Amino acid sequence: MTPQDPLSIRLVTEISRLEGVEPFELPPLEDCVDTESLDSLFGRPDAPFHEGEVKFRYAGYDVTVKYTGEFDIA
């Protein structure tokens, strides 16, 4: 996983690491958030937002994605 990977890929990869499973073993992220929008609106240098965040629940975790592309998993 690299910082250049799409935000959705980095997020699923991190949760799979926390769970000790392969990413494909998790439910599809698309079931709870529009991944295309997530990838295009957050964490890119040309992103249209300069503040804000999105919150959702995925694979039993509360996820907060900040406009910078950083995310918190609780």
The 8 nearest C-alpha neighbors of each residue, nearest first, counted from 0:
[[1, 9, 4, 2, 12, 8, 3, 13],
 [0, 2, 3, 4, 9, 5, 8, 6],
 [3, 1, 4, 0, 5, 9, 6, 68],
 [4, 2, 1, 5, 0, 6, 9, 43],
 [5, 3, 1, 2, 6, 9, 8, 0],
 [6, 4, 8, 7, 38, 3, 9, 2],
 [5, 7, 9, 38, 8, 10, 4, 68],
 [6, 8, 10, 5, 9, 34, 38, 11],
 [9, 7, 11, 5, 10, 6, 12, 4],
 [10, 8, 12, 6, 7, 11, 13, 5],
 [9, 11, 7, 13, 8, 12, 6, 14],
 [12, 10, 14, 8, 13, 9, 15, 22],
 [11, 13, 9, 15, 10, 14, 22, 8],
 [12, 14, 16, 10, 15, 11, 9, 17],
 [15, 13, 17, 11, 16, 12, 18, 10],
 [14, 16, 18, 12, 20, 22, 17, 13],
 [15, 17, 19, 13, 14, 18, 12, 20],
 [18, 16, 14, 15, 19, 13, 20, 12],
 [19, 17, 15, 16, 20, 14, 21, 13],
 [18, 20, 16, 17, 15, 21, 14, 22],
 [21, 19, 15, 18, 24, 22, 16, 25],
 [20, 22, 24, 23, 15, 19, 25, 16],
 [23, 21, 15, 24, 25, 12, 11, 20],
 [24, 22, 25, 21, 26, 27, 20, 15],
 [23, 25, 22, 21, 20, 26, 15, 27],
 [26, 24, 23, 22, 27, 58, 15, 21],
 [25, 27, 28, 24, 58, 23, 30, 57],
 [28, 26, 29, 30, 25, 31, 23, 24],
 [27, 29, 30, 31, 26, 32, 57, 34],
 [28, 30, 32, 27, 31, 33, 34, 26],
 [29, 31, 28, 27, 32, 26, 33, 57],
 [32, 30, 29, 28, 57, 33, 55, 56],
 [33, 31, 29, 34, 30, 28, 55, 37],
 [32, 34, 36, 35, 29, 37, 31, 30],
 [35, 33, 37, 36, 32, 29, 38, 7],
 [36, 34, 38, 37, 33, 39, 7, 40],
 [37, 35, 39, 34, 38, 33, 40, 41],
 [36, 38, 34, 35, 40, 39, 41, 33],
 [39, 37, 35, 6, 36, 40, 5, 41],
 [38, 40, 36, 37, 41, 35, 46, 43],
 [41, 39, 46, 37, 36, 38, 47, 42],
 [42, 40, 66, 68, 43, 37, 38, 46],
 [68, 41, 43, 67, 66, 46, 44, 40],
 [42, 44, 46, 45, 41, 68, 39, 40],
 [43, 45, 46, 42, 67, 41, 47, 68],
 [44, 46, 43, 47, 42, 48, 40, 39],
 [47, 45, 43, 40, 48, 44, 41, 42],
 [46, 48, 45, 40, 49, 41, 43, 44],
 [49, 47, 46, 50, 66, 40, 51, 41],
 [48, 50, 66, 47, 51, 46, 67, 41],
 [51, 49, 48, 66, 52, 65, 67, 47],
 [52, 50, 66, 65, 49, 53, 48, 64],
 [51, 53, 65, 64, 66, 63, 54, 50],
 [52, 54, 64, 63, 65, 55, 51, 66],
 [55, 53, 63, 62, 64, 52, 56, 61],
 [56, 54, 62, 61, 57, 63, 53, 31],
 [55, 57, 61, 60, 62, 59, 58, 54],
 [56, 58, 60, 59, 61, 55, 31, 62],
 [59, 57, 60, 26, 25, 56, 14, 28],
 [58, 60, 57, 56, 61, 73, 62, 14],
 [61, 59, 57, 56, 73, 58, 62, 72],
 [60, 62, 56, 73, 72, 55, 57, 63],
 [63, 61, 72, 55, 54, 71, 56, 60],
 [62, 64, 54, 71, 70, 53, 65, 72],
 [65, 63, 70, 53, 52, 69, 68, 54],
 [64, 66, 52, 67, 68, 69, 70, 51],
 [65, 67, 41, 68, 51, 52, 50, 42],
 [68, 66, 42, 65, 69, 41, 43, 49],
 [42, 69, 67, 41, 66, 65, 64, 70],
 [70, 68, 65, 67, 64, 42, 71, 66],
 [69, 71, 64, 63, 65, 68, 72, 62],
 [70, 72, 63, 62, 73, 64, 69, 61],
 [73, 71, 62, 61, 60, 70, 63, 14],
 [72, 61, 60, 71, 62, 63, 59, 56]]
